[in-house]
């Protein structure tokens, strides 16, 4: 089963770029990605650019509306994701605990829809 591990953190809680704490966090991300690859569970993943680059879209009454920035009101911002292919939710949660953001943010673990399930 494939799960998306969504990485949320409040910018004021993240280590500051250029500090030893930031370098330590990035090294932990590299180690996490390497562990996911070595275990054969990594499907994909990337970091996201800042929320100031986001555009949200919705259709209301047949009209497309776009808005600058993310639409959800939250102190934590979606900063990246991993997609892992594992046996079950417990295993996905095990891998989510390895992600550095879990120490100061939130990891949302959500199964992906399977549009072509095996019979």
Backbone as JSON Lines, residues from 0, in Angstrom:
{"i":0,"aa":"X","n":[0.84,-1.17,0.0],"ca":[0.0,0.0,0.0],"c":[0.89,1.24,0.0]}
{"i":1,"aa":"X","n":[0.52,2.23,-0.78],"ca":[1.3,3.45,-0.84],"c":[0.69,4.49,0.11]}
{"i":2,"aa":"X","n":[1.59,5.16,0.83],"ca":[1.2,6.22,1.76],"c":[1.98,7.47,1.43]}
{"i":3,"aa":"X","n":[1.31,8.62,1.55],"ca":[1.99,9.9,1.43],"c":[2.25,10.41,2.83]}
{"i":4,"aa":"X","n":[3.48,10.77,3.1],"ca":[3.88,11.33,4.38],"c":[4.07,12.83,4.14]}
{"i":5,"aa":"X","n":[3.11,13.62,4.57],"ca":[3.11,15.07,4.35],"c":[3.8,15.76,5.51]}
{"i":6,"aa":"X","n":[4.75,16.63,5.22],"ca":[5.59,17.24,6.24],"c":[5.14,18.68,6.51]}
{"i":7,"aa":"X","n":[4.64,18.93,7.71],"ca":[4.18,20.25,8.1],"c":[5.03,20.78,9.24]}
{"i":8,"aa":"X","n":[5.37,22.07,9.18],"ca":[6.1,22.69,10.28],"c":[5.82,24.19,10.28]}
{"i":9,"aa":"X","n":[5.82,24.77,11.46],"ca":[5.71,26.22,11.6],"c":[7.09,26.81,11.32]}
{"i":10,"aa":"X","n":[7.18,27.78,10.4],"ca":[8.49,28.34,10.05],"c":[9.29,28.84,11.26]}
{"i":11,"aa":"X","n":[8.61,29.36,12.27],"ca":[9.34,29.88,13.43],"c":[9.86,28.77,14.35]}
{"i":12,"aa":"X","n":[9.52,27.53,14.07],"ca":[10.01,26.39,14.86],"c":[11.15,25.66,14.16]}
{"i":13,"aa":"X","n":[11.37,25.95,12.87],"ca":[12.4,25.28,12.1],"c":[13.77,25.86,12.41]}
{"i":14,"aa":"X","n":[14.82,25.05,12.33],"ca":[16.18,25.59,12.48],"c":[16.46,26.62,11.38]}
{"i":15,"aa":"X","n":[17.2,27.63,11.7],"ca":[17.51,28.72,10.78],"c":[18.61,28.31,9.81]}
{"i":16,"aa":"X","n":[18.4,28.61,8.53],"ca":[19.38,28.32,7.49],"c":[20.74,28.89,7.89]}
{"i":17,"aa":"X","n":[21.79,28.1,7.68],"ca":[23.16,28.54,7.97],"c":[23.63,28.23,9.37]}
{"i":18,"aa":"X","n":[22.76,27.69,10.21],"ca":[23.15,27.35,11.58],"c":[23.54,25.87,11.65]}
{"i":19,"aa":"X","n":[24.29,25.5,12.69],"ca":[24.61,24.07,12.86],"c":[23.35,23.21,13.0]}
{"i":20,"aa":"X","n":[22.31,23.75,13.62],"ca":[21.06,23.0,13.77],"c":[20.41,22.72,12.42]}
{"i":21,"aa":"X","n":[20.48,23.7,11.52],"ca":[19.94,23.5,10.17],"c":[20.73,22.41,9.45]}
{"i":22,"aa":"X","n":[22.06,22.5,9.52],"ca":[22.91,21.49,8.88],"c":[22.63,20.1,9.44]}
{"i":23,"aa":"X","n":[22.4,20.02,10.76],"ca":[22.08,18.73,11.4],"c":[20.74,18.2,10.88]}
{"i":24,"aa":"X","n":[19.75,19.08,10.73],"ca":[18.45,18.66,10.22],"c":[18.58,18.15,8.78]}
{"i":25,"aa":"X","n":[19.33,18.85,7.95],"ca":[19.49,18.43,6.56],"c":[20.23,17.1,6.46]}
{"i":26,"aa":"X","n":[21.21,16.89,7.34],"ca":[21.91,15.61,7.37],"c":[20.93,14.5,7.78]}
{"i":27,"aa":"X","n":[20.03,14.81,8.71],"ca":[19.04,13.83,9.13],"c":[18.07,13.51,7.99]}
{"i":28,"aa":"X","n":[17.69,14.53,7.2],"ca":[16.84,14.27,6.03],"c":[17.56,13.37,5.04]}
{"i":29,"aa":"X","n":[18.83,13.62,4.79],"ca":[19.6,12.8,3.85],"c":[19.66,11.35,4.36]}
{"i":30,"aa":"X","n":[19.87,11.19,5.66],"ca":[19.93,9.84,6.23],"c":[18.57,9.15,6.14]}
{"i":31,"aa":"X","n":[17.5,9.91,6.37],"ca":[16.14,9.35,6.27],"c":[15.87,8.88,4.85]}
{"i":32,"aa":"X","n":[16.17,9.73,3.88],"ca":[15.95,9.35,2.47],"c":[16.76,8.13,2.1]}
{"i":33,"aa":"X","n":[17.98,8.07,2.57],"ca":[18.85,6.92,2.28],"c":[18.28,5.65,2.91]}
{"i":34,"aa":"X","n":[17.78,5.75,4.14],"ca":[17.19,4.58,4.81],"c":[15.95,4.11,4.05]}
{"i":35,"aa":"X","n":[15.11,5.04,3.61],"ca":[13.92,4.67,2.84],"c":[14.32,3.95,1.55]}
{"i":36,"aa":"X","n":[15.36,4.47,0.87],"ca":[15.85,3.84,-0.36],"c":[16.4,2.45,-0.08]}
{"i":37,"aa":"X","n":[17.25,2.37,0.94],"ca":[17.88,1.08,1.28],"c":[16.85,0.03,1.66]}
{"i":38,"aa":"X","n":[15.77,0.44,2.3],"ca":[14.71,-0.49,2.7],"c":[13.76,-0.81,1.54]}
{"i":39,"aa":"X","n":[13.93,-0.12,0.42],"ca":[13.11,-0.38,-0.76],"c":[11.67,0.12,-0.66]}
{"i":40,"aa":"X","n":[11.43,1.12,0.21],"ca":[10.05,1.61,0.39],"c":[9.82,2.97,-0.28]}
{"i":41,"aa":"X","n":[10.88,3.66,-0.68],"ca":[10.74,5.01,-1.23],"c":[10.2,4.96,-2.65]}
{"i":42,"aa":"X","n":[9.07,5.63,-2.86],"ca":[8.5,5.81,-4.2],"c":[8.92,7.17,-4.74]}
{"i":43,"aa":"X","n":[8.92,8.19,-3.89],"ca":[9.32,9.52,-4.29],"c":[9.19,10.49,-3.14]}
{"i":44,"aa":"X","n":[9.62,11.71,-3.39],"ca":[9.51,12.75,-2.38],"c":[10.31,13.97,-2.77]}
{"i":45,"aa":"X","n":[9.89,15.1,-2.3],"ca":[10.58,16.35,-2.56],"c":[10.22,17.36,-1.49]}
{"i":46,"aa":"X","n":[11.05,18.36,-1.35],"ca":[10.71,19.54,-0.57],"c":[9.93,20.49,-1.47]}
{"i":47,"aa":"X","n":[9.22,21.4,-0.87],"ca":[8.45,22.38,-1.62],"c":[9.02,23.77,-1.4]}
{"i":48,"aa":"X","n":[8.88,24.63,-2.39],"ca":[9.27,26.02,-2.22],"c":[8.32,26.66,-1.21]}
{"i":49,"aa":"X","n":[8.67,27.84,-0.72],"ca":[7.9,28.52,0.32],"c":[6.46,28.82,-0.08]}
{"i":50,"aa":"X","n":[5.63,29.04,0.94],"ca":[4.2,29.28,0.68],"c":[3.96,30.53,-0.15]}
{"i":51,"aa":"X","n":[4.92,31.45,-0.16],"ca":[4.76,32.67,-0.97],"c":[4.76,32.36,-2.46]}
{"i":52,"aa":"X","n":[5.18,31.16,-2.85],"ca":[5.18,30.78,-4.27],"c":[3.92,30.02,-4.66]}
{"i":53,"aa":"X","n":[3.07,29.72,-3.67],"ca":[1.88,28.89,-3.92],"c":[0.75,29.68,-4.56]}
{"i":54,"aa":"X","n":[-0.02,29.0,-5.37],"ca":[-1.27,29.52,-5.92],"c":[-2.32,28.46,-5.68]}
{"i":55,"aa":"X","n":[-3.44,28.86,-5.09],"ca":[-4.55,27.94,-4.84],"c":[-5.63,28.18,-5.88]}
{"i":56,"aa":"X","n":[-6.33,27.12,-6.24],"ca":[-7.36,27.18,-7.28],"c":[-8.61,26.49,-6.78]}
{"i":57,"aa":"X","n":[-9.75,27.04,-7.13],"ca":[-11.02,26.38,-6.88],"c":[-11.99,26.83,-7.96]}
{"i":58,"aa":"X","n":[-13.04,26.04,-8.16],"ca":[-14.08,26.39,-9.14],"c":[-15.37,26.57,-8.37]}
{"i":59,"aa":"X","n":[-15.95,27.75,-8.51],"ca":[-17.23,28.06,-7.86],"c":[-18.2,28.51,-8.92]}
{"i":60,"aa":"X","n":[-19.34,27.87,-8.97],"ca":[-20.38,28.21,-9.95],"c":[-19.83,28.21,-11.37]}
{"i":61,"aa":"X","n":[-18.96,27.25,-11.66],"ca":[-18.39,27.11,-12.99],"c":[-17.29,28.09,-13.31]}
{"i":62,"aa":"X","n":[-16.89,28.93,-12.37],"ca":[-15.86,29.95,-12.58],"c":[-14.59,29.56,-11.83]}
{"i":63,"aa":"X","n":[-13.45,29.64,-12.51],"ca":[-12.17,29.34,-11.88],"c":[-11.71,30.56,-11.08]}
{"i":64,"aa":"X","n":[-11.37,30.32,-9.83],"ca":[-10.82,31.36,-8.98],"c":[-9.42,30.93,-8.56]}
{"i":65,"aa":"X","n":[-8.48,31.84,-8.62],"ca":[-7.14,31.56,-8.12],"c":[-6.81,32.56,-7.02]}
{"i":66,"aa":"X","n":[-6.03,32.12,-6.06],"ca":[-5.61,32.95,-4.95],"c":[-4.12,32.76,-4.73]}
{"i":67,"aa":"X","n":[-3.42,33.82,-4.4],"ca":[-2.01,33.7,-4.05],"c":[-1.9,33.01,-2.71]}
{"i":68,"aa":"X","n":[-0.95,32.13,-2.61],"ca":[-0.68,31.46,-1.34],"c":[-1.56,30.27,-1.09]}
{"i":69,"aa":"X","n":[-1.26,29.58,0.02],"ca":[-2.09,28.44,0.39],"c":[-3.42,28.93,0.92]}
{"i":70,"aa":"X","n":[-4.45,28.13,0.76],"ca":[-5.78,28.54,1.18],"c":[-6.05,28.18,2.63]}
{"i":71,"aa":"X","n":[-5.52,27.08,3.11],"ca":[-5.79,26.63,4.47],"c":[-5.18,27.61,5.48]}
{"i":72,"aa":"X","n":[-5.91,27.88,6.53],"ca":[-5.4,28.73,7.61],"c":[-4.73,27.83,8.64]}
{"i":73,"aa":"X","n":[-3.43,27.96,8.75],"ca":[-2.7,27.14,9.71],"c":[-1.36,27.79,10.0]}
{"i":74,"aa":"X","n":[-0.83,27.53,11.17],"ca":[0.51,28.04,11.49],"c":[1.58,27.15,10.88]}
{"i":75,"aa":"X","n":[1.24,25.89,10.65],"ca":[2.19,24.98,10.05],"c":[1.99,24.97,8.54]}
{"i":76,"aa":"X","n":[3.1,24.95,7.81],"ca":[3.06,24.97,6.35],"c":[3.5,23.63,5.81]}
{"i":77,"aa":"X","n":[2.87,23.21,4.72],"ca":[3.29,21.99,4.03],"c":[4.63,22.29,3.37]}
{"i":78,"aa":"X","n":[5.66,21.56,3.76],"ca":[6.99,21.84,3.26],"c":[7.58,20.76,2.38]}
{"i":79,"aa":"X","n":[6.93,19.61,2.31],"ca":[7.46,18.53,1.49],"c":[6.69,17.26,1.73]}
{"i":80,"aa":"X","n":[7.14,16.19,1.1],"ca":[6.44,14.92,1.22],"c":[7.36,13.78,0.85]}
{"i":81,"aa":"X","n":[7.01,12.62,1.33],"ca":[7.57,11.36,0.88],"c":[6.39,10.49,0.46]}
{"i":82,"aa":"X","n":[6.6,9.63,-0.5],"ca":[5.64,8.57,-0.81],"c":[6.37,7.26,-0.59]}
{"i":83,"aa":"X","n":[5.8,6.43,0.27],"ca":[6.41,5.14,0.57],"c":[5.43,4.03,0.21]}
{"i":84,"aa":"X","n":[5.96,2.9,-0.15],"ca":[5.15,1.72,-0.47],"c":[5.47,0.67,0.58]}
{"i":85,"aa":"X","n":[4.55,0.5,1.51],"ca":[4.77,-0.4,2.65],"c":[3.55,-1.28,2.86]}
{"i":86,"aa":"X","n":[3.65,-2.24,3.75],"ca":[2.59,-3.23,3.94],"c":[1.33,-2.67,4.59]}
{"i":87,"aa":"X","n":[1.5,-1.71,5.54],"ca":[0.34,-1.27,6.29],"c":[0.61,0.06,6.98]}
{"i":88,"aa":"X","n":[-0.42,0.58,7.65],"ca":[-0.31,1.87,8.33],"c":[0.76,1.85,9.42]}
{"i":89,"aa":"X","n":[0.83,0.76,10.19],"ca":[1.84,0.7,11.25],"c":[3.25,0.86,10.69]}
{"i":90,"aa":"X","n":[3.51,0.25,9.56],"ca":[4.82,0.37,8.94],"c":[5.04,1.79,8.42]}
{"i":91,"aa":"X","n":[4.01,2.39,7.83],"ca":[4.11,3.79,7.37],"c":[4.42,4.71,8.54]}
{"i":92,"aa":"X","n":[3.77,4.48,9.67],"ca":[4.01,5.29,10.87],"c":[5.44,5.11,11.37]}
{"i":93,"aa":"X","n":[5.95,3.89,11.27],"ca":[7.34,3.64,11.69],"c":[8.29,4.51,10.88]}
{"i":94,"aa":"X","n":[8.07,4.57,9.57],"ca":[8.94,5.39,8.71],"c":[8.72,6.88,8.97]}
{"i":95,"aa":"X","n":[7.5,7.27,9.26],"ca":[7.21,8.69,9.54],"c":[7.99,9.18,10.75]}
{"i":96,"aa":"X","n":[8.21,8.3,11.73],"ca":[8.96,8.72,12.93],"c":[10.41,9.03,12.62]}
{"i":97,"aa":"X","n":[10.91,8.6,11.48],"ca":[12.3,8.85,11.11],"c":[12.51,10.24,10.52]}
{"i":98,"aa":"X","n":[11.44,10.93,10.16],"ca":[11.54,12.22,9.47],"c":[11.8,13.33,10.49]}
{"i":99,"aa":"X","n":[12.85,14.14,10.29],"ca":[13.24,15.16,11.27],"c":[12.12,16.13,11.66]}
{"i":100,"aa":"X","n":[11.24,16.47,10.75],"ca":[10.15,17.42,11.04],"c":[9.29,16.93,12.2]}
{"i":101,"aa":"X","n":[9.23,15.64,12.43],"ca":[8.4,15.09,13.5],"c":[8.79,15.65,14.87]}
{"i":102,"aa":"X","n":[10.01,16.17,15.0],"ca":[10.48,16.71,16.28],"c":[9.96,18.11,16.56]}
{"i":103,"aa":"X","n":[9.53,18.85,15.53],"ca":[9.04,20.2,15.76],"c":[7.83,20.56,14.9]}
{"i":104,"aa":"X","n":[7.32,19.61,14.16],"ca":[6.17,19.84,13.3],"c":[5.25,18.64,13.34]}
{"i":105,"aa":"X","n":[4.6,18.37,12.22],"ca":[3.62,17.28,12.12],"c":[3.86,16.5,10.84]}
{"i":106,"aa":"X","n":[3.75,15.2,10.91],"ca":[3.77,14.34,9.73],"c":[2.37,13.77,9.58]}
{"i":107,"aa":"X","n":[1.7,14.11,8.49],"ca":[0.39,13.52,8.2],"c":[0.62,12.3,7.33]}
{"i":108,"aa":"X","n":[0.11,11.16,7.75],"ca":[0.26,9.91,7.02],"c":[-1.09,9.58,6.4]}
{"i":109,"aa":"X","n":[-1.11,9.53,5.08],"ca":[-2.38,9.31,4.39],"c":[-2.2,8.31,3.26]}
{"i":110,"aa":"X","n":[-3.07,7.28,3.21],"ca":[-2.97,6.31,2.11],"c":[-3.37,6.94,0.78]}
{"i":111,"aa":"X","n":[-2.68,6.53,-0.27],"ca":[-3.04,6.98,-1.61],"c":[-4.18,6.11,-2.13]}
{"i":112,"aa":"X","n":[-5.02,6.68,-2.95],"ca":[-6.07,5.9,-3.59],"c":[-5.45,4.97,-4.62]}
{"i":113,"aa":"X","n":[-6.0,3.79,-4.72],"ca":[-5.54,2.82,-5.71],"c":[-6.67,2.66,-6.74]}
{"i":114,"aa":"X","n":[-6.45,3.24,-7.9],"ca":[-7.48,3.22,-8.94],"c":[-7.51,1.92,-9.73]}
{"i":115,"aa":"X","n":[-6.51,1.07,-9.54],"ca":[-6.46,-0.21,-10.23],"c":[-6.11,-1.31,-9.25]}
{"i":116,"aa":"X","n":[-7.0,-1.57,-8.27],"ca":[-6.69,-2.61,-7.29],"c":[-6.62,-3.99,-7.96]}
{"i":117,"aa":"X","n":[-5.75,-4.82,-7.4],"ca":[-5.63,-6.19,-7.91],"c":[-6.83,-6.98,-7.4]}
{"i":118,"aa":"X","n":[-7.35,-7.86,-8.24],"ca":[-8.5,-8.68,-7.85],"c":[-8.09,-9.83,-6.99]}
